[in-house]
Amino acid sequence: MTASTQQIPQNGQDHLLTPGEVAAMFRVDPKTVTRWATAGRIGSIRTPGGHRRFRESEVRTMLAELTNDADMVNGIGTAR
């Protein structure tokens, strides 16, 4: 088990997403999401069956950061 891969929490406080759901949010292939998890770019949780799941809060934070970075590159939201 790596630092970015954990077992499923029993309290279930954060909604878990499949690689396909995360891929749809980022508009990438699900295999890309799996590569990100393997590389440590995004944390993942393993189900008892060995499948990856991603915390929705972490995914939304990463998506917001990428969106903000893209806005800054495109000059949106900067002082004029």
Summary of the structure (lengths in Angstrom):
residues: 80
radius of gyration: 14.5
end to end distance: 48.0
largest distance: 52.6
contacts: 189
relative contact order: 0.19
helix: 45%
strand: 15%
